[in-house]
Amino acid sequence: MSVTVSIPTPLRGFTAGQDSVQLVGDTVGQVLDGLMATHTGLRRHLLQEDGRLRNFVSLYLNETDIRHLASTATPVHSGDVLTIVPSIAGGSPAVETNPQLSHAEVLRYSRHLLLPEVGVSGQRKLKAARVLTIGAGGLGSPLSLYLAAAGVGTIGIVDFDAVDLTNLQRQIVHGTATLGQPKLESAAARLTDLNPNVRIEKHELRLSSENALDIVREYDIVVDGTDNFPTRYLVNDACVLLGKPNVYGSIFRFEGQASLFYAKEGPCYRCIYSEPPPPGLVPSCAEGGVLGVLPGIIGSIQALETIKWIIGAGDSLIGRLVLFDALKLRFRELQLRKDPACPICGDNPSIHELIDYEAFCGIGAEPAYVGSEITAEALRLEMNQKGDSLVLIDVREPHEWDIAHIEGARLIPLGQLPERLGELDGHAEIVTHCHHGARSMKALQVLRGAGFGRVRSLAGGIDAWADRVEIGMARY
């Protein structure tokens, strides 16, 4: 049976950039075996050592999670689509008041009031609602703008970062005039200017297990605009423990996901991804890039789901995961189900309080190597002293190489490294580097695991090199 396997962006480096692969098999397991026989680098990302699927990867046959079918024994037919979905970070809530609308607010929201599904009653619910947004970045920008414009009475924002020039390509709540300012202050000023009737509550801190419950419990609904797995699991668990709905969104390069997790009525995030991927497998936007308009699309979907929830209109995304491919301009919808074995919302939960999420996600647990890093200044000195005997490997992608590269370096993208080890001298002294250092440390692990003994990583990557050594080099 000929089956199409849809490859997500983070794994396309192992399929020579292909977004789909045609394979033959009678079951899901046979199709997977064919996939990994053809693209061997995928095996460690999809399977555990005992051959079982990893818990941070979901597989959907057409629109159904194979865990709710016969797992890898599920039969397939010609024309079926097997989608790999890795983890990448309904009803109206009760309100205590039903505030009146001023004449100015009636005029401001008149286009809402003309909609029977909203009307005066719905607009009052919006005014009474308390929404917490986690992050004032790519997703937080569009969703907070639309929530404020819609008249959500109180918007809480959690963020501790400052506005950087690289943010402005997508984080539209900020501007050139606010460069260097705390994102919280920049966002609050813009939202207040957009709608002075909205109250902005600022939480300038890093959300943690120590403060999350106290913050989340003060709001009706939480919108997750995070960009890392520890905070994503933290937000999920806090919402489940407090019985709050969690509007989920995630973005990477040209792809996005959105859903609404509410354990009282459907699955939570852990039902879909019971554990996170290993550190470094899924790059951040700073490493992998993101199309600037993509967070606008996904963030707007999050704002839409939030508004629908508040006014009690339409069908929510509970139990549904929306996948968006910007390059194909294609939306897909997958059905989600509650996992009876979920450790926090299942039949016999084992998690009853917030945990150490950085430890859970393996942050800080990566192998530590003595002398594993070299500074940009020290590398320059050694390059002058050792010349060609020092091998500099750039593990970024070709389009990043085109922006800027170190003279004399050799380009071997990280995804190709395991298959190209034979091109390297096992006795050579090697320095790996990438954009900021995360991928080059991964490359260091690959090389040392293959027996290369003299390997170091450039601390801070090519960005540190451009900042402290080659001052005229372009930075991105």
C-alpha positions in Angstrom: 0.0 0.0 0.0 1.4 3.4 -1.0 1.3 5.8 2.0 2.3 9.5 2.3 4.4 10.2 5.4 4.2 13.9 6.3 7.5 15.1 7.7 7.5 18.1 10.2 9.9 20.9 9.8 12.3 20.0 12.7 12.9 16.5 11.1 13.3 17.5 7.5 17.0 17.8 7.9 17.0 14.0 8.0 15.0 13.7 4.8 17.0 16.0 2.6 14.4 18.8 3.1 11.5 16.7 1.9 8.2 17.6 3.6 6.6 14.3 2.6 7.8 10.8 1.7 6.0 8.1 -0.3 6.4 4.6 1.2 4.9 1.2 0.9 3.6 -1.0 3.7 0.6 -2.9 5.1 0.7 -1.4 8.6 1.9 1.8 10.3 4.9 -0.1 11.7 6.0 -1.3 8.3 5.7 2.2 6.9 7.8 3.5 9.8 10.4 0.7 9.2 10.6 1.8 5.6 11.0 5.4 6.6 13.8 4.8 8.9 15.5 2.4 6.6 15.6 5.1 4.0 16.4 8.0 6.4 18.4 6.4 9.1 18.9 9.6 11.1 15.3 9.7 12.0 15.4 6.5 14.1 16.9 8.0 17.3 14.3 10.9 17.1 11.3 8.6 16.7 12.1 5.5 18.6 13.4 4.6 22.0 16.2 2.1 22.4 13.7 -0.7 22.9 11.9 0.2 19.6 8.9 1.9 21.1 7.7 5.3 19.9 9.1 8.2 21.9 6.5 9.9 24.1 7.2 13.3 22.7 6.1 12.3 19.2 2.5 11.6 18.1 1.6 9.8 14.9 -1.7 10.4 13.2 -3.1 8.1 10.5 -5.2 10.5 8.4 -6.9 12.5 11.2 -6.7 9.9 14.1 -4.0 9.3 16.7 -2.7 5.8 16.2 -2.8 5.3 20.0 -6.5 5.2 19.7 -6.3 2.6 16.8 -4.0 -0.4 16.9 -0.8 1.6 17.4 1.9 0.6 14.9 -0.1 -2.5 14.0 -2.8 -0.3 12.5 -3.5 -1.4 8.8 -2.9 1.3 6.1 -4.4 1.7 2.7 -3.3 3.4 -0.5 -3.8 7.1 -0.2 -3.5 7.2 3.6 -1.5 10.0 5.2 0.7 9.3 8.2 1.5 12.5 10.0 4.4 12.9 12.4 3.6 15.5 15.0 6.4 16.3 17.5 6.0 18.6 20.4 7.7 21.9 19.3 5.8 25.4 23.9 -16.0 25.3 25.5 -18.1 27.2 27.5 -18.1 30.6 29.2 -16.2 31.1 32.4 -18.2 32.3 35.4 -17.8 36.0 36.0 -18.6 37.8 39.2 -19.8 41.0 37.7 -21.7 42.1 34.6 -20.4 45.6 34.1 -22.3 48.2 32.1 -20.9 49.7 28.9 -20.4 53.4 28.7 -21.6 55.4 25.7 -18.0 55.6 24.4 -17.6 51.8 24.8 -20.9 51.2 22.9 -19.5 53.3 20.1 -16.0 51.6 20.2 -17.5 48.1 20.2 -20.4 48.8 17.9 -19.3 46.3 15.3 -19.4 43.6 18.0 -22.7 44.7 19.3 -24.2 44.2 15.8 -23.4 40.5 16.0 -26.2 38.5 17.6 -23.6 36.0 18.9 -21.9 38.8 20.8 -24.3 41.7 21.5 -24.4 43.7 24.6 -24.4 40.6 26.8 -21.2 39.2 25.2 -19.4 42.5 25.3 -20.1 42.8 29.0 -18.6 39.3 29.5 -15.5 40.5 27.6 -15.3 43.5 29.8 -15.6 41.4 33.0 -13.1 38.8 31.8 -9.6 38.3 33.2 -7.1 36.8 30.7 -3.5 35.9 31.5 -1.1 35.9 28.6 2.3 34.1 29.1 4.8 36.1 27.1 4.9 39.4 25.2 6.8 38.0 22.2 5.8 36.6 18.8 2.5 35.0 19.9 1.9 37.3 22.8 2.0 40.4 20.5 -0.9 39.7 18.1 -3.1 37.9 20.7 -2.8 40.7 23.3 -3.5 43.3 20.6 -6.7 41.6 19.5 -7.8 40.9 23.1 -7.3 44.5 24.0 -9.1 45.7 20.9 -12.0 43.4 21.6 -12.5 44.9 25.0 -11.2 42.2 27.4 -11.4 44.0 30.7 -8.2 42.8 32.3 -5.2 41.4 30.6 -2.4 40.1 32.6 1.0 39.7 31.0 4.0 37.6 32.2 7.3 38.6 30.7 10.8 39.5 31.9 12.7 40.1 28.6 13.7 43.4 26.9 12.8 44.5 23.3 15.6 43.6 20.9 16.0 44.7 17.2 15.6 41.0 16.1 12.1 41.0 17.8 10.6 43.6 15.5 10.3 41.3 12.5 7.3 39.6 14.2 6.6 41.0 17.7 4.3 43.8 16.4 3.2 45.0 19.9 6.7 46.6 20.1 8.4 49.3 18.0 11.7 50.9 17.2 11.1 53.6 19.8 10.9 50.9 22.6 14.2 49.1 21.8 16.0 48.2 25.1 12.8 48.7 27.2 11.2 45.9 29.1 8.7 44.1 26.9 6.2 44.3 29.6 6.4 48.2 29.7 6.4 48.4 25.9 3.4 46.1 25.5 1.4 47.8 28.3 1.9 51.2 26.7 0.8 50.0 23.2 -2.2 48.1 24.5 -3.3 51.1 26.7 -3.0 53.4 23.7 -5.1 50.9 21.6 -7.8 50.7 24.2 -7.6 52.8 27.4 -10.6 51.0 28.8 -8.5 47.8 29.3 -6.6 47.2 32.6 -3.1 45.8 32.1 -1.7 43.8 35.0 2.1 43.4 34.7 4.0 40.4 36.0 7.7 41.2 35.3 9.1 37.8 36.3 10.0 34.4 35.1 7.0 32.0 35.6 8.1 29.2 38.0 6.8 26.5 40.2 7.0 28.8 43.1 4.7 31.6 41.7 2.6 30.0 38.9 -0.4 28.9 41.0 -0.7 32.3 42.7 -0.7 34.1 39.4 -2.8 31.8 37.3 -5.6 31.4 39.9 -6.4 35.1 39.6 -7.5 34.8 35.9 -10.4 33.1 34.1 -8.4 31.8 31.1 -4.7 31.4 30.2 -3.2 32.0 26.8 0.2 30.2 26.3 2.6 32.3 24.2 5.7 30.6 25.5 8.7 29.5 23.5 10.2 26.8 25.7 9.2 23.4 27.0 9.7 23.8 30.7 7.3 26.8 30.8 4.8 25.0 28.5 4.5 22.1 30.8 4.4 24.4 33.8 1.5 26.4 32.3 -0.3 23.2 31.4 0.0 21.7 34.9 -0.9 24.9 36.7 -4.1 25.2 34.5 -5.0 21.5 35.2 -4.5 21.8 38.9 -6.6 25.0 39.1 -9.2 24.0 36.5 -8.4 26.7 34.0 -8.6 26.5 30.2 -5.3 26.8 28.4 -5.2 28.3 24.9 -2.2 26.7 23.2 -0.1 27.9 20.3 3.3 27.1 19.0 5.3 28.2 15.9 8.4 27.0 14.1 9.8 28.4 10.8 6.7 28.1 8.5 4.5 25.8 10.6 2.2 26.5 13.6 -0.1 24.6 15.9 -3.1 25.7 18.0 -5.6 24.1 20.4 -7.5 24.6 23.6 -6.6 22.3 26.5 -9.2 22.0 29.3 -8.9 18.9 31.4 -12.5 19.2 32.7 -13.9 18.6 29.2 -11.0 17.2 27.1 -7.3 16.5 26.9 -4.5 18.5 28.4 -1.1 19.1 26.8 0.4 16.1 28.6 -2.3 13.8 27.1 -0.7 14.6 23.7 2.9 14.8 24.7 3.6 13.0 28.0 7.2 14.0 28.0 9.3 16.6 26.2 11.9 16.0 23.5 15.5 15.9 24.5 17.2 19.3 24.9 18.4 20.7 21.5 16.2 18.5 19.3 13.7 21.2 18.6 15.5 24.5 17.9 14.2 27.8 19.2 13.1 30.6 16.8 16.5 32.2 17.4 18.2 29.0 16.0 15.7 27.8 13.5 14.1 31.0 12.4 10.4 31.9 12.0 8.4 33.6 9.2 7.4 37.0 10.7 3.7 36.7 9.8 3.3 33.2 11.2 2.9 34.2 14.9 0.3 36.7 13.7 -1.8 33.9 12.3 -1.4 31.5 15.2 -1.7 34.3 17.8 -4.9 35.5 16.1 -6.3 32.0 16.3 -5.5 32.0 20.1 -7.2 35.3 20.5 -10.2 34.1 18.6 -10.5 31.0 20.8 -10.2 33.1 23.9 -12.9 35.5 22.9 -15.2 32.6 21.8 -14.7 31.0 25.2 -15.5 34.2 27.1 -18.7 34.9 25.2 -19.7 31.2 24.9 -20.0 31.2 21.1 -19.2 28.7 18.5 -17.2 25.4 18.8 -14.0 25.6 20.7 -10.8 23.7 19.8 -11.1 21.4 22.8 -10.1 18.0 21.5 -8.9 19.4 18.2 -5.4 20.3 17.1 -5.0 22.7 14.2 -1.9 22.4 12.1 -1.0 25.3 9.7 1.6 25.2 6.9 2.3 28.7 5.7 4.2 27.7 2.6 1.3 25.6 1.4 -1.3 27.9 3.0 -3.0 24.8 4.3 -4.8 24.1 7.5 -5.3 20.5 8.9 -7.3 19.4 11.9 -6.4 16.4 14.0 -8.7 14.9 16.7 -7.3 14.7 20.2 -8.5 12.4 23.0 -8.0 12.5 26.7 -5.4 10.0 27.9 -6.7 7.8 30.8 -3.0 7.3 31.8 -2.2 11.0 31.8 -0.1 11.7 34.9 -1.9 14.9 35.8 -5.5 14.6 34.4 -5.9 10.9 33.9 -7.8 8.4 35.9 -5.1 7.9 38.5 -2.9 11.1 38.4 0.5 11.0 39.9 1.2 14.7 39.7 -0.6 16.7 42.4 1.6 19.7 42.6 4.0 21.7 40.4 7.4 20.1 39.9 10.9 21.1 38.8 10.2 21.6 35.1 13.7 22.3 34.0 14.8 19.0 35.4 11.7 17.3 33.8 12.8 18.7 30.4 16.4 17.7 30.9 17.7 21.3 31.1 21.1 21.2 32.8 21.3 17.4 32.4 23.1 17.5 29.1 26.6 15.8 29.2 29.3 18.0 30.6 32.7 17.8 29.0 35.9 19.2 30.4 37.3 21.9 28.2 34.3 21.5 25.8 34.1 25.2 24.9 36.4 27.8 23.5 35.8 31.6 23.5 35.8 33.6 20.3 39.0 35.5 21.3 40.8 32.2 22.1 39.7 30.7 18.8 41.1 33.6 16.9 44.5 33.2 18.7 44.6 29.5 18.0 43.7 30.0 14.3 46.6 32.3 13.9 48.9 29.9 15.7 47.8 26.5 14.2 46.5 27.5 10.8 45.0 24.7 8.8 45.7 22.1 11.4 42.7 23.5 13.4 39.5 22.3 11.7 36.5 24.7 12.1 33.1 23.0 11.4 30.1 25.2 10.8 26.9 23.2 11.6 24.4 25.8 10.6 22.2 25.6 7.5 23.4 26.9 4.0 21.1 29.9 4.1 22.7 31.0 7.4 26.1 30.4 5.9 25.1 32.9 3.2 24.4 35.6 5.7 27.9 35.3 7.3 30.6 32.8 7.9 34.1 32.5 9.3 36.8 32.4 6.7 38.3 28.9 6.4 35.4 27.2 8.1 33.8 24.1 6.6 30.0 23.8 6.3 28.4 20.5 7.5 24.8 21.1 8.7 24.0 19.4 12.0 21.4 17.1 10.4 24.0 15.8 7.9 26.8 15.4 10.4 26.2 11.7 11.4 26.2 10.7 7.7 29.4 12.7 6.9 31.7 11.7 9.7 33.8 9.8 7.2 34.9 13.1 5.7 36.6 14.1 8.9 40.0 13.1 10.2 39.5 11.3 13.5 42.8 12.7 14.9 42.2 16.3 13.9 41.6 19.1 16.4 38.0 20.3 15.7 36.0 23.3 16.7 32.3 23.3 16.0 30.2 26.4 15.8 26.6 27.5 15.0 24.6 30.7 15.6 24.6 30.9 19.4 26.2 27.7 20.5 23.3 25.2 21.1 23.6 23.2 17.8 27.4 23.2 18.0 27.3 21.5 21.5 25.0 18.9 19.9 27.5 18.4 17.2 30.2 18.1 19.8 28.3 15.2 21.4 27.8 13.5 18.0 31.5 13.8 17.3 32.7 12.6 20.7 30.2 9.8 20.6 31.8 8.7 17.3 35.2 8.6 18.8 36.6 12.1 17.9 38.6 13.0 21.0 39.8 16.6 20.2 36.6 18.5 19.8 35.4 21.8 21.3 32.5 24.2 20.6 32.7 27.9 20.0 31.0 29.5 23.0 28.3 31.9 21.8 28.6 30.8 18.2 29.2 33.0 15.3 27.3 35.8 17.0 30.0 36.0 19.7 32.6 35.9 16.9 31.0 38.9 15.1 30.5 40.7 18.4 34.0 40.4 19.8 36.4 39.4 16.9 35.2 40.2 13.4 33.4 43.4 14.2 32.3 44.1 10.7 30.6 40.8 10.2 26.8 40.8 9.7 24.7 39.6 12.7 21.3 38.1 12.6 
